[in-house]
Amino acid sequence: MLNIHAVVQFGDWYYQVIYGQLWPVNQPMTSEHMVRLEPRLHSLLNFFLQHPNTLLAKDILIDKVWPANEGTDAAVMRAVGALRKVLGDDARTPVYIATASKKGYCWLAEVQAASLPADAPIINADVEIDHATVPINADVIAKPWSWRFMVATTLTVILGCASVAFVLAKFTATPLIRLPDSIVPISALSGQEYWPALNANQTHVIYQHKALETTALNWSIQNLTDLRVRHAPERYQQLSQAIWLDDQHIVFRGIKADTDCHFYRQQLLPSIGAAEMLWPCNTVLAQGLTAWQDQLLWLDSDNNNNAQLWQGTPDKPAKMLSVLPNAWRKLEHLLVSNNSAYLLAEETVNNSILLKLDLPNGALELVKRFPFIVSQFSWWDQSQLLLSPQDLELEIVDILSLTSQKLGPLSRNLTQAIRYPGQVIAVQYLNYTTDIFEVSTRPQLPEVTTYKPWHVSNRSERLLAASAEKIAFVSERTGNNEIWLAQGADSIQLARLPDDQQVQQLLWHKGNLLVLLNSQLYTLDIVKPALIPQLAQPTSPGRYASCEDVLYWTELTNDGWALFTQTHDTKQLVHRGVVDVRCAPEQTLVLQFAENNNLMLRHNDGRLAQLPVQINWRQQNAEQWFVDSSGIYWLDQANHRIQAYAWLEGGAQSFALPQSQPPVAIYSKGKGVGYIVQPRLHDTDIVWLKNRR
């Protein structure tokens, strides 16, 4: 038994010691705000709290926290790093856990006794029955049961228990006995690695590799016995996920510097051969290729962004099976089970959907809508999918019951996850951080000349919303998904959001801050921070805009995309076919239509005029362009140049950015580019996600 109180407070957290449950101090103690530690982090934190202000060597932690013969220095480092991430701690300026180089770790924060409200949920508490309160029927005891009644009762109980066990196993049992508790690196190359795939014997793993200071990709194959890596010589500008065609060959699609999109077959075992062209393609989709009935099945799109389903066998011509309706933003992911194809589509800029299609030419049907973006999926077993949501924990979804289970905070920075027997292989982003910079421009041109750090921390900063008086942004400086308000050189935290929420848009409307959170719109009261849901909520919202105190939004309806507004609590249709809306001068609107890449200017009387600007809404992120009083600004598709269309001059300009690392978002400062969001140099590795026992 621990020699500390059952509930304690340290820093910004309340902590239930027995159950390993954390609550932010500034949030209600409800289940949605609770963070439950996986077992190893639970034990590690408890040991730290038992020994505050004490230097603990790694050997001590291995001996006291890890089972015999299972702890290593690397395991301790990973667990401490994962615990820091949960607590929102920074190793450079620690609040909770300090590192003494080559010596160990020390718990810094003061630990105080605390108590939970009476209505606080206890998720892991065992329920005990007080048998003294159960009434006893003396008549039943006094009369012996007949053997027929006893047999019937016994059979009924057995069948009932079996039925309950089946239901619980199918719909409530967790796919894992416990959450994964370790991440074990596979690759350790300089640069970035993506899209791992094991061969059938699980002796070799292949993955894409992008070396430092280059944009070119190549295939690398690694022997899992001796960890030796060999690199294929061909370099590509774009590459898709590869699948193993047999024990020796992989199939993938890519674009080289001197060729358009093609499918390739390449021998990698026992030796690396040259890549052979199979079929031409139009688009390199991330994960749109799979095997089906001794053939290959894949997704593609034509020049008009119509989605297509193809099949083919190497050395034979490919055949298009069907053209798929494509009102969604992206359709890039495909899996097959028996004769059913499952497709993952990015429905809007905010959410994804799971679709099913009976092969070869059935109709698409909606299986499940997710209120967030899912960047990739794979099979967990025959009836469950392993999802890689963007910036969230890995998640398992049952395609029959549509129930789900998250794999814990340790899996939050993993993506491109694929399950193999006993473990999951995935891509881990190491130290991925984005910063907001304030930029300066030349007096006569919108060209960016200098960058200045703006409220930069050691965690990611993104999603900026600026008004004439206030600027709000999203930061992870003390945890995940926090909304902050800039006040001069300082900033204050307005809200700390649950870890299972994606913040998708911030905007100011009538002096209030609106937050789009998991496809739901809220008003954030900045006086006494609280999220208040809006009354009318579209099912699949696109983008919101507040123009002259009028709120507009786009929405994907059953009749396609449309632009709406709200007047006197009544939803009104403004225009059909619109996927994005921005405010322009003199009460005009800039509209982006689904049918093409042209931008249109909508006047107050409803007239439309075409603008000499094209932005592909299926490829460009909504945060990569904006409209203000001076013009329209957008990043090119490579994110290396900014394009500008000036209202007064009526012409377009293009200029390069002064830094080599391309930005991921740009924002206005009233007249021209004022802020950019830029990632720092980072690494990715291929890793195992597993349980130690």
C-alpha positions as CSV (number, residue, x, y, z in Angstrom):
1,M,0.0,0.0,0.0
2,L,1.3,3.4,-0.9
3,N,2.4,5.7,1.9
4,I,0.7,8.7,0.3
5,H,-2.9,9.9,0.3
6,A,-5.4,8.2,-2.0
7,V,-6.0,11.5,-3.9
8,V,-3.3,14.1,-4.3
9,Q,-2.7,17.3,-6.2
10,F,0.6,18.3,-7.9
11,G,0.9,21.2,-10.3
12,D,-2.1,21.3,-12.7
13,W,-3.3,17.8,-11.9
14,Y,-5.5,15.9,-9.4
15,Y,-4.4,12.2,-9.2
16,Q,-6.1,9.1,-7.9
17,V,-3.2,7.0,-6.7
18,I,-4.9,3.6,-6.6
19,Y,-6.6,3.8,-10.0
20,G,-3.9,5.8,-11.9
21,Q,-6.4,8.5,-13.0
22,L,-5.6,12.2,-13.6
23,W,-7.9,15.2,-13.8
24,P,-6.8,18.7,-14.9
25,V,-7.2,21.1,-11.9
26,N,-9.0,23.7,-14.0
27,Q,-11.6,21.3,-15.5
28,P,-14.7,19.6,-14.1
29,M,-14.0,16.1,-12.6
30,T,-16.0,14.3,-15.3
31,S,-15.1,11.1,-17.2
32,E,-14.4,13.1,-20.4
33,H,-11.7,15.1,-18.7
34,M,-10.1,12.1,-17.0
35,V,-6.7,10.7,-18.2
36,R,-6.1,7.1,-17.3
37,L,-2.5,6.0,-17.2
38,E,-1.5,2.7,-18.7
39,P,-0.1,0.2,-16.1
40,R,3.6,0.9,-16.5
41,L,3.2,4.7,-16.3
42,H,0.8,4.3,-13.3
43,S,3.5,2.3,-11.5
44,L,6.2,4.8,-12.5
45,L,4.3,7.8,-11.3
46,N,3.4,6.2,-8.0
47,F,7.1,5.4,-7.4
48,F,8.1,9.0,-8.2
49,L,5.4,10.3,-5.8
50,Q,6.7,8.1,-3.0
51,H,10.2,9.5,-3.5
52,P,9.9,13.3,-4.2
53,N,13.0,15.4,-4.4
54,T,15.1,12.3,-4.5
55,L,17.5,11.4,-7.3
56,L,16.4,8.0,-8.6
57,A,18.9,6.1,-10.7
58,K,17.7,4.1,-13.7
59,D,18.8,0.9,-12.0
60,I,16.5,1.7,-9.1
61,L,13.5,2.3,-11.4
62,I,14.2,-0.9,-13.3
63,D,14.4,-2.8,-10.1
64,K,11.3,-1.3,-8.4
65,V,8.9,-0.6,-11.3
66,W,9.7,-3.1,-14.0
67,P,9.2,-6.9,-13.7
68,A,12.4,-9.0,-13.3
69,N,14.5,-9.2,-16.4
70,E,12.2,-6.8,-18.4
71,G,13.5,-3.4,-17.6
72,T,16.2,-1.6,-19.6
73,D,17.6,1.9,-19.7
74,A,15.8,2.5,-23.0
75,A,12.5,1.3,-21.5
76,V,12.9,3.8,-18.6
77,M,13.7,6.6,-21.0
78,R,10.7,5.9,-23.1
79,A,8.4,5.6,-20.1
80,V,9.6,8.8,-18.6
81,G,9.2,10.5,-21.9
82,A,5.6,9.2,-22.2
83,L,4.8,10.3,-18.6
84,R,6.1,13.8,-19.4
85,K,4.0,14.0,-22.5
86,V,0.8,13.0,-20.5
87,L,1.6,15.6,-17.8
88,G,2.6,18.3,-20.3
89,D,6.1,18.5,-18.9
90,D,9.2,19.8,-20.8
91,A,12.5,18.1,-20.3
92,R,14.3,21.4,-20.9
93,T,12.4,23.4,-18.3
94,P,10.8,20.6,-16.2
95,V,8.0,21.2,-13.7
96,Y,7.5,17.6,-12.7
97,I,10.4,15.3,-13.7
98,A,14.0,16.6,-13.9
99,T,16.8,14.7,-15.7
100,A,20.2,14.4,-14.1
101,S,22.5,13.6,-17.0
102,K,23.9,10.0,-16.7
103,K,22.5,9.8,-13.1
104,G,18.7,9.5,-13.2
105,Y,15.5,11.4,-12.6
106,C,14.1,13.5,-9.8
107,W,10.4,14.4,-9.0
108,L,10.2,18.1,-8.5
109,A,6.5,19.1,-8.0
110,E,5.1,19.5,-4.5
111,V,2.6,16.8,-3.7
112,Q,-0.4,17.8,-1.5
113,A,-3.4,15.8,-0.2
114,A,-6.6,16.5,-2.0
115,S,-10.1,15.1,-2.2
116,L,-12.6,14.4,-5.1
117,P,-16.1,15.6,-5.2
118,A,-18.8,13.1,-4.2
119,D,-20.0,12.9,-7.8
120,A,-16.5,12.4,-9.4
121,P,-16.5,9.2,-11.5
122,I,-14.3,6.3,-10.4
123,I,-13.8,4.4,-13.6
124,N,-11.7,1.5,-12.3
125,A,-13.3,0.9,-8.9
126,D,-14.5,-2.7,-8.2
127,V,-18.1,-3.0,-7.2
128,E,-18.7,-5.1,-4.1
129,I,-22.1,-6.5,-3.1
130,D,-23.2,-6.2,0.5
131,H,-24.7,-9.7,0.9
132,A,-26.2,-8.7,4.3
133,T,-28.7,-6.5,2.5
134,V,-30.0,-9.2,0.2
135,P,-33.4,-10.5,1.5
136,I,-33.8,-14.3,2.0
137,N,-37.1,-16.1,1.1
138,A,-37.7,-18.7,3.9
139,D,-40.4,-20.4,1.8
140,V,-38.0,-21.2,-0.9
141,I,-35.5,-22.7,1.5
142,A,-38.2,-24.8,3.2
143,K,-39.5,-26.5,0.1
144,P,-37.2,-28.9,-1.9
145,W,-37.1,-28.3,-5.7
146,S,-38.2,-31.1,-8.1
147,W,-35.4,-32.6,-10.2
148,R,-37.2,-31.4,-13.4
149,F,-37.2,-27.8,-12.1
150,M,-33.6,-28.0,-11.1
151,V,-32.5,-29.3,-14.5
152,A,-34.5,-26.7,-16.3
153,T,-33.2,-23.9,-14.1
154,T,-29.6,-25.1,-14.6
155,L,-30.0,-25.2,-18.4
156,T,-31.6,-21.8,-18.4
157,V,-28.7,-20.4,-16.3
158,I,-26.1,-22.0,-18.5
159,L,-27.7,-20.7,-21.7
160,G,-28.2,-17.2,-20.1
161,C,-24.6,-17.0,-19.0
162,A,-23.3,-18.2,-22.4
163,S,-25.5,-15.5,-24.1
164,V,-24.2,-12.8,-21.7
165,A,-20.6,-14.0,-22.2
166,F,-21.0,-13.8,-26.0
167,V,-22.5,-10.3,-25.9
168,L,-19.8,-9.1,-23.5
169,A,-17.1,-10.7,-25.5
170,K,-18.4,-9.2,-28.8
171,F,-19.4,-5.7,-27.7
172,T,-17.7,-4.8,-24.5
173,A,-14.5,-6.8,-24.1
174,T,-11.3,-5.0,-25.0
175,P,-9.4,-6.3,-27.9
176,L,-6.2,-6.2,-25.8
177,I,-6.0,-7.6,-22.3
178,R,-4.4,-4.3,-21.4
179,L,-3.1,-1.2,-23.2
180,P,0.3,-1.4,-24.9
181,D,3.1,-0.4,-22.5
182,S,6.2,-0.2,-24.7
183,I,7.5,1.3,-28.0
184,V,10.5,-0.5,-29.4
185,P,12.4,1.2,-32.3
186,I,13.1,-0.8,-35.5
187,S,14.7,1.8,-37.8
188,A,17.2,4.3,-36.6
189,L,18.2,6.0,-39.8
190,S,18.9,9.7,-40.2
191,G,15.9,11.4,-41.7
192,Q,12.4,10.1,-42.0
193,E,10.8,6.7,-42.6
194,Y,7.2,6.0,-43.6
195,W,4.8,3.2,-44.5
196,P,6.3,0.0,-43.1
197,A,5.2,-3.4,-44.3
198,L,6.4,-6.9,-43.2
199,N,6.9,-9.8,-45.5
200,A,4.9,-12.9,-45.0
201,N,7.6,-14.6,-42.9
202,Q,8.1,-11.5,-40.8
203,T,11.8,-11.6,-41.4
204,H,12.1,-8.3,-43.3
205,V,10.4,-4.9,-43.1
206,I,10.3,-2.4,-46.0
207,Y,9.7,1.3,-45.6
208,Q,10.1,4.6,-47.4
209,H,13.2,6.6,-46.4
210,K,13.8,10.3,-46.9
211,A,17.4,11.3,-46.0
212,L,18.2,14.6,-44.3
213,E,18.3,17.7,-46.5
214,T,16.5,16.1,-49.4
215,T,13.0,15.7,-50.7
216,A,13.6,12.5,-52.5
217,L,12.2,9.1,-51.3
218,N,13.6,5.6,-51.7
219,W,12.7,2.1,-50.5
220,S,14.8,0.6,-47.8
221,I,14.6,-3.1,-46.6
222,Q,15.7,-4.1,-43.1
223,N,16.5,-7.6,-41.9
224,L,14.8,-7.9,-38.5
225,T,17.3,-10.5,-37.3
226,D,20.5,-8.5,-37.6
227,L,18.8,-5.1,-38.3
228,R,21.0,-4.6,-41.4
229,V,19.5,-2.1,-43.9
230,R,19.8,-2.0,-47.6
231,H,18.6,0.9,-49.9
232,A,17.1,0.6,-53.3
233,P,18.9,3.0,-55.7
234,E,15.8,4.6,-57.4
235,R,14.6,8.0,-56.0
236,Y,11.0,9.2,-56.2
237,Q,9.3,12.5,-55.7
238,Q,6.2,10.8,-54.4
239,L,5.6,7.2,-53.2
240,S,2.6,5.3,-52.0
241,Q,2.4,2.5,-49.5
242,A,3.8,-0.8,-50.9
243,I,2.3,-4.3,-50.6
244,W,4.2,-7.6,-50.9
245,L,3.2,-9.3,-54.1
246,D,5.0,-12.5,-53.1
247,D,8.0,-13.5,-51.0
248,Q,10.4,-11.5,-53.2
249,H,8.5,-8.6,-54.8
250,I,6.6,-5.5,-53.8
251,V,4.1,-3.4,-55.8
252,F,3.6,0.4,-55.4
253,R,3.0,3.5,-57.3
254,G,5.3,6.5,-57.5
255,I,6.5,9.6,-59.5
256,K,10.1,10.0,-60.5
257,A,11.7,13.3,-61.6
258,D,11.5,12.3,-65.2
259,T,8.3,10.3,-65.3
260,D,4.6,10.7,-64.5
261,C,2.7,8.5,-62.1
262,H,3.2,4.7,-62.6
263,F,2.7,1.4,-60.8
264,Y,6.0,-0.5,-60.2
265,R,7.0,-4.0,-59.4
266,Q,10.4,-4.4,-57.7
267,Q,12.4,-7.4,-56.4
268,L,13.8,-6.8,-52.9
269,L,14.7,-10.4,-51.8
270,P,17.1,-12.1,-51.9
271,S,18.7,-9.1,-53.7
272,I,17.5,-5.7,-54.8
273,G,16.5,-5.5,-58.5
274,A,15.4,-2.6,-60.7
275,A,11.9,-1.3,-60.5
276,E,9.7,-2.4,-63.4
277,M,6.8,-0.2,-64.7
278,L,3.4,-1.9,-64.7
279,W,0.6,0.5,-65.4
280,P,0.2,4.3,-65.7
281,C,-1.8,6.1,-63.0
282,N,-3.1,9.6,-62.5
283,T,-2.5,10.2,-58.7
284,V,-0.1,8.8,-56.1
285,L,-2.6,7.9,-53.3
286,A,-1.2,7.2,-49.9
287,Q,-2.9,3.9,-49.3
288,G,-5.1,3.0,-52.3
289,L,-3.8,-0.5,-53.3
290,T,-4.6,-4.0,-52.0
291,A,-4.8,-7.6,-53.2
292,W,-8.1,-9.3,-54.1
293,Q,-8.7,-12.7,-55.6
294,D,-5.2,-13.2,-57.1
295,Q,-5.4,-9.7,-58.5
296,L,-4.6,-6.1,-57.5
297,L,-7.3,-3.6,-56.7
298,W,-6.7,0.1,-56.4
299,L,-8.2,3.6,-56.3
300,D,-7.3,6.4,-58.7
301,S,-8.8,9.6,-59.9
302,D,-9.1,11.3,-63.3
303,N,-8.3,14.9,-64.2
304,N,-11.7,16.0,-63.0
305,N,-11.2,14.5,-59.6
306,N,-13.7,11.6,-60.2
307,A,-12.8,8.6,-58.1
308,Q,-12.2,5.3,-59.9
309,L,-11.8,1.7,-58.9
310,W,-9.4,-0.4,-60.9
311,Q,-8.2,-4.0,-61.0
312,G,-5.2,-5.6,-62.7
313,T,-2.8,-8.5,-62.8
314,P,0.9,-7.8,-63.5
315,D,1.9,-8.2,-67.1
316,K,-1.7,-7.7,-68.2
317,P,-3.6,-4.5,-69.0
318,A,-5.5,-2.9,-66.2
319,K,-9.3,-2.6,-66.1
320,M,-11.5,0.1,-64.6
321,L,-14.3,-1.5,-62.6
322,S,-16.4,1.6,-61.7
323,V,-16.5,5.4,-61.2
324,L,-17.4,6.3,-57.7
325,P,-19.4,9.3,-56.6
326,N,-16.9,11.8,-55.1
327,A,-18.4,14.7,-53.2
328,W,-15.8,14.1,-50.5
329,R,-12.5,15.9,-50.2
330,K,-10.2,12.9,-50.5
331,L,-10.6,9.2,-51.2
332,E,-7.2,7.6,-50.7
333,H,-7.5,4.4,-48.5
334,L,-8.7,1.0,-49.5
335,L,-8.9,-2.4,-47.8
336,V,-10.7,-5.7,-48.8
337,S,-12.3,-8.5,-46.7
338,N,-13.7,-11.4,-48.7
339,N,-15.7,-9.7,-51.5
340,S,-16.3,-6.4,-49.7
341,A,-14.1,-3.3,-50.1
342,Y,-13.8,-0.8,-47.3
343,L,-12.9,2.7,-48.2
344,L,-11.7,5.5,-45.9
345,A,-12.6,9.0,-47.2
346,E,-11.9,12.5,-45.9
347,E,-15.4,13.8,-46.2
348,T,-14.6,17.4,-45.3
349,V,-11.6,19.2,-43.9
350,N,-12.8,18.2,-40.5
351,N,-14.0,14.6,-40.6
352,S,-13.6,11.2,-42.2
353,I,-16.1,8.4,-43.1
354,L,-15.9,4.7,-43.5
355,L,-17.6,3.3,-46.6
356,K,-18.4,-0.3,-47.9
357,L,-18.7,-1.5,-51.4
358,D,-19.6,-5.1,-52.5
359,L,-17.2,-6.2,-55.2
360,P,-16.9,-6.0,-58.1
361,N,-19.5,-3.2,-58.8
362,G,-21.8,-2.8,-55.8
363,A,-23.1,0.5,-54.5
364,L,-21.3,2.5,-51.8
365,E,-22.9,2.5,-48.4
366,L,-21.9,4.5,-45.3
367,V,-20.7,2.4,-42.4
368,K,-19.6,5.0,-39.9
369,R,-18.9,8.8,-39.7
370,F,-16.0,10.0,-37.6
371,P,-16.1,13.6,-36.3
372,F,-12.4,13.9,-36.8
373,I,-9.8,13.2,-39.5
374,V,-8.5,9.6,-39.7
375,S,-5.2,9.6,-41.7
376,Q,-4.9,5.8,-42.3
377,F,-6.5,2.4,-41.4
378,S,-5.6,-1.3,-41.5
379,W,-7.1,-4.6,-40.3
380,W,-6.9,-5.5,-36.6
381,D,-8.7,-8.8,-37.2
382,Q,-11.4,-10.1,-39.5
383,S,-14.1,-7.8,-38.1
384,Q,-12.1,-4.9,-36.6
385,L,-10.2,-2.0,-38.0
386,L,-7.1,-0.3,-36.6
387,L,-7.4,3.5,-37.2
388,S,-4.7,6.1,-37.1
389,P,-6.6,9.3,-36.2
390,Q,-4.8,12.6,-36.8
391,D,-3.2,13.8,-33.5
392,L,-5.2,11.3,-31.5
393,E,-4.7,7.9,-30.0
394,L,-4.8,4.8,-32.2
395,E,-8.3,3.3,-32.1
396,I,-9.9,-0.1,-32.8
397,V,-13.3,-0.1,-34.4
398,D,-15.6,-3.1,-34.8
399,I,-17.3,-2.8,-38.2
400,L,-20.2,-5.0,-37.0
401,S,-21.1,-3.4,-33.7
402,L,-19.4,0.0,-34.5
403,T,-18.0,0.0,-30.9
404,S,-14.4,1.2,-30.4
405,Q,-11.5,1.2,-28.0
406,K,-8.6,3.5,-27.9
407,L,-5.1,2.2,-27.4
408,G,-3.9,4.7,-24.8
409,P,-1.8,7.9,-24.7
410,L,1.4,6.0,-25.6
411,S,-0.1,5.6,-29.2
412,R,-0.9,9.2,-29.7
413,N,2.2,10.1,-31.7
414,L,1.9,7.0,-33.9
415,T,0.4,6.7,-37.4
416,Q,0.4,4.3,-40.4
417,A,-0.2,1.5,-37.9
418,I,-0.5,-2.1,-39.1
419,R,-1.2,-5.1,-36.8
420,Y,0.8,-8.3,-37.1
421,P,0.5,-11.3,-34.7
422,G,1.2,-10.1,-31.2
423,Q,2.2,-6.5,-32.0
424,V,1.6,-3.4,-34.1
425,I,4.2,-1.8,-36.4
426,A,3.8,1.9,-36.9
427,V,5.5,5.2,-37.7
428,Q,6.5,7.3,-34.7
429,Y,7.0,11.1,-35.1
430,L,9.9,12.2,-32.9
431,N,9.9,15.7,-31.5
432,Y,7.4,17.0,-34.1
433,T,6.8,20.6,-33.2
434,T,5.2,23.6,-35.0
435,D,5.9,27.2,-34.3
436,I,4.0,30.4,-35.1
437,F,6.1,33.2,-36.6
438,E,5.2,36.8,-37.1
439,V,6.4,37.9,-40.5
440,S,7.5,41.3,-42.0
441,T,6.9,42.3,-45.7
442,R,8.3,44.9,-48.0
443,P,6.4,48.2,-48.2
444,Q,5.4,47.9,-51.8
445,L,5.1,44.1,-52.2
446,P,3.6,41.3,-50.1
447,E,6.9,39.5,-50.1
448,V,7.9,38.0,-46.8
449,T,11.4,39.2,-45.7
450,T,11.9,38.3,-42.1
451,Y,10.5,35.9,-39.5
452,K,10.1,36.7,-35.8
453,P,9.1,34.0,-33.2
454,W,5.7,34.7,-31.9
455,H,4.7,33.1,-28.6
456,V,7.0,30.2,-29.3
457,S,7.2,27.4,-26.8
458,N,8.8,23.9,-26.9
459,R,5.4,22.4,-27.9
460,S,3.3,22.8,-31.1
461,E,1.5,26.1,-31.7
462,R,-1.0,26.3,-34.5
463,L,-4.6,27.3,-35.6
464,L,-4.5,31.1,-35.2
465,A,-7.6,33.3,-35.2
466,A,-6.9,37.1,-35.3
467,S,-9.3,40.0,-34.8
468,A,-8.5,43.7,-34.6
469,E,-8.2,43.4,-30.8
470,K,-7.5,39.8,-29.9
471,I,-5.6,36.8,-31.2
472,A,-6.4,33.2,-30.1
473,F,-4.4,30.1,-31.0
474,V,-4.0,26.4,-30.2
475,S,-0.9,25.3,-28.2
476,E,0.3,22.1,-26.5
477,R,2.7,23.9,-24.2
478,T,1.2,22.2,-21.0
479,G,-0.7,19.4,-22.6
480,N,-2.7,18.5,-25.7
481,N,-5.3,20.7,-27.4
482,E,-5.3,23.9,-25.4
483,I,-6.7,27.3,-26.5
484,W,-4.7,30.4,-25.6
485,L,-5.3,34.1,-25.9
486,A,-2.3,36.3,-26.8
487,Q,-1.9,39.5,-24.7
488,G,1.0,41.5,-25.9
489,A,4.2,39.5,-25.3
490,D,2.3,37.2,-22.9
491,S,-0.5,34.7,-23.3
492,I,-3.1,33.1,-21.1
493,Q,-4.7,29.7,-21.3
494,L,-8.5,29.8,-22.0
495,A,-9.3,26.1,-22.2
496,R,-7.6,22.7,-21.8
497,L,-9.5,20.2,-23.9
498,P,-9.9,16.4,-23.6
499,D,-7.2,14.3,-25.3
500,D,-9.8,12.7,-27.7
501,Q,-10.8,16.1,-29.3
502,Q,-9.4,17.6,-32.5
503,V,-9.5,21.4,-32.6
504,Q,-10.4,22.1,-36.2
505,Q,-11.0,25.8,-36.5
506,L,-11.0,29.0,-34.5
507,L,-12.7,32.3,-35.5
508,W,-14.1,35.5,-33.9
509,H,-17.8,36.3,-34.2
510,K,-19.4,39.3,-32.6
511,G,-16.6,39.6,-30.2
512,N,-16.9,35.9,-29.1
513,L,-14.4,33.1,-29.9
514,L,-16.0,30.2,-31.8
515,V,-14.3,26.8,-31.7
516,L,-14.9,23.9,-34.0
517,L,-14.2,20.8,-32.0
518,N,-14.7,17.3,-33.4
519,S,-17.1,18.8,-36.0
520,Q,-19.2,20.5,-33.3
521,L,-19.3,24.3,-33.0
522,Y,-18.9,25.9,-29.6
523,T,-18.7,29.4,-28.2
524,L,-15.8,29.8,-25.8
525,D,-16.5,32.3,-23.0
526,I,-13.1,33.9,-22.4
527,V,-14.2,35.7,-19.2
528,K,-14.9,32.5,-17.2
529,P,-13.7,30.0,-19.8
530,A,-16.4,27.5,-20.7
531,L,-17.4,25.9,-24.0
532,I,-21.1,26.5,-24.9
533,P,-22.4,24.4,-27.8
534,Q,-24.2,26.1,-30.6
535,L,-27.9,25.1,-31.0
536,A,-27.9,24.3,-34.7
537,Q,-25.2,21.8,-35.6
538,P,-24.7,20.6,-39.2
539,T,-23.7,16.9,-39.6
540,S,-20.8,17.5,-41.9
541,P,-19.6,21.1,-41.6
542,G,-16.9,22.5,-43.8
543,R,-15.6,26.0,-43.0
544,Y,-17.1,28.8,-41.0
545,A,-16.7,32.6,-41.6
546,S,-17.9,35.6,-39.8
547,C,-18.4,38.5,-42.2
548,E,-19.8,41.8,-41.0
549,D,-21.2,40.0,-37.9
550,V,-23.0,37.5,-40.1
551,L,-22.1,33.8,-39.6
552,Y,-21.7,31.7,-42.8
553,W,-20.7,28.1,-43.1
554,T,-20.4,25.4,-45.8
555,E,-21.9,22.0,-45.3
556,L,-22.0,18.6,-47.2
557,T,-25.7,17.7,-47.3
558,N,-27.5,14.9,-49.0
559,D,-27.9,17.1,-52.0
560,G,-24.2,18.0,-52.1
561,W,-22.2,21.0,-50.9
562,A,-24.0,24.2,-50.0
563,L,-23.4,27.6,-48.3
564,F,-25.7,28.6,-45.4
565,T,-26.2,31.5,-43.0
566,Q,-28.4,32.0,-40.0
567,T,-30.8,34.9,-39.6
568,H,-33.1,35.3,-36.6
569,D,-32.3,31.7,-35.6
570,T,-33.4,30.4,-39.0
571,K,-31.0,28.5,-41.3
572,Q,-31.0,29.9,-44.8
573,L,-29.4,28.6,-48.0
574,V,-27.1,31.1,-49.7
575,H,-25.7,29.1,-52.6
576,R,-25.3,25.5,-53.7
577,G,-22.0,23.8,-54.6
578,V,-19.8,25.8,-52.2
579,V,-17.1,24.1,-50.2
580,D,-15.4,27.1,-48.6
581,V,-16.2,30.7,-47.9
582,R,-14.1,33.7,-46.9
583,C,-14.9,37.4,-46.2
584,A,-13.9,40.0,-48.8
585,P,-14.1,43.8,-48.8
586,E,-17.3,45.8,-49.2
587,Q,-19.6,43.0,-48.0
588,T,-18.6,40.5,-50.7
589,L,-17.7,36.9,-50.2
590,V,-15.0,34.7,-51.9
591,L,-16.5,31.3,-52.6
592,Q,-14.7,28.1,-53.5
593,F,-16.9,25.6,-55.5
594,A,-16.7,21.8,-55.5
595,E,-17.0,21.4,-59.2
596,N,-13.7,23.1,-60.1
597,N,-10.7,25.0,-58.7
598,N,-11.9,28.5,-59.6
599,L,-12.7,31.1,-56.9
600,M,-15.7,33.3,-57.3
601,L,-16.6,36.7,-55.9
602,R,-20.2,36.9,-54.6
603,H,-21.6,40.5,-54.4
604,N,-24.2,41.5,-51.9
605,D,-27.0,41.3,-54.5
606,G,-26.1,37.6,-55.3
607,R,-24.1,38.3,-58.5
608,L,-21.1,36.0,-59.1
609,A,-17.8,37.1,-60.8
610,Q,-15.0,34.7,-61.5
611,L,-11.6,35.5,-60.0
612,P,-8.2,34.8,-61.7
613,V,-7.3,32.5,-58.8
614,Q,-7.4,28.7,-58.7
615,I,-7.0,26.6,-55.5
616,N,-7.5,22.9,-55.4
617,W,-9.7,22.3,-52.4
618,R,-9.0,18.6,-52.4
619,Q,-5.3,19.1,-52.1
620,Q,-4.8,22.4,-50.3
621,N,-5.5,22.6,-46.6
622,A,-8.1,25.2,-45.6
623,E,-5.4,26.9,-43.4
624,Q,-3.1,27.4,-46.4
625,W,-5.0,30.3,-47.9
626,F,-6.9,33.4,-46.7
627,V,-8.6,36.6,-47.9
628,D,-8.2,40.0,-46.3
629,S,-8.7,43.7,-47.3
630,S,-5.6,43.7,-49.5
631,G,-6.1,40.5,-51.5
632,I,-6.1,36.7,-51.7
633,Y,-3.0,34.8,-50.5
634,W,-2.3,31.1,-50.8
635,L,0.6,28.6,-50.7
636,D,1.5,26.6,-53.8
637,Q,1.1,22.9,-53.7
638,A,4.7,22.4,-52.7
639,N,4.3,25.0,-49.9
640,H,7.5,26.7,-50.9
641,R,6.0,29.8,-52.5
642,I,3.2,32.2,-51.6
643,Q,0.9,33.4,-54.4
644,A,-0.9,36.8,-54.0
645,Y,-3.8,38.4,-55.9
646,A,-4.2,42.1,-55.0
647,W,-7.7,43.7,-55.1
648,L,-6.4,47.1,-56.2
649,E,-3.8,46.1,-58.8
650,G,-5.8,43.1,-60.0
651,G,-2.7,41.1,-60.8
652,A,-1.1,38.0,-59.3
653,Q,2.4,37.8,-57.8
654,S,4.5,34.9,-56.6
655,F,7.4,35.0,-54.2
656,A,9.6,32.5,-52.4
657,L,9.7,32.1,-48.6
658,P,13.0,32.9,-46.9
659,Q,13.3,29.7,-44.9
660,S,13.9,26.2,-46.3
661,Q,11.3,24.4,-44.1
662,P,7.9,24.9,-45.8
663,P,5.1,26.3,-43.7
664,V,1.9,24.3,-43.1
665,A,-0.4,27.4,-42.6
666,I,-0.5,31.1,-43.3
667,Y,-2.7,33.9,-41.7
668,S,-3.5,37.5,-42.3
669,K,-2.4,40.5,-40.2
670,G,-5.0,42.7,-41.8
671,K,-3.2,43.5,-45.0
672,G,-1.1,40.6,-46.3
673,V,0.7,37.7,-44.7
674,G,1.2,38.3,-41.0
675,Y,1.8,34.9,-39.5
676,I,2.9,31.5,-40.6
677,V,2.9,28.1,-38.9
678,Q,6.1,26.2,-39.6
679,P,7.3,22.8,-38.4
680,R,10.8,22.3,-37.0
681,L,13.1,19.7,-38.4
682,H,12.0,16.4,-37.0
683,D,12.6,12.7,-37.4
684,T,10.4,9.7,-37.8
685,D,11.1,6.0,-37.0
686,I,9.5,2.7,-37.6
687,V,8.6,1.1,-34.3
688,W,6.8,-1.8,-32.6
689,L,3.9,-1.0,-30.3
690,K,3.5,-4.0,-27.9
691,N,2.9,-5.4,-24.5
692,R,5.9,-6.6,-22.5
693,R,4.0,-9.6,-21.1
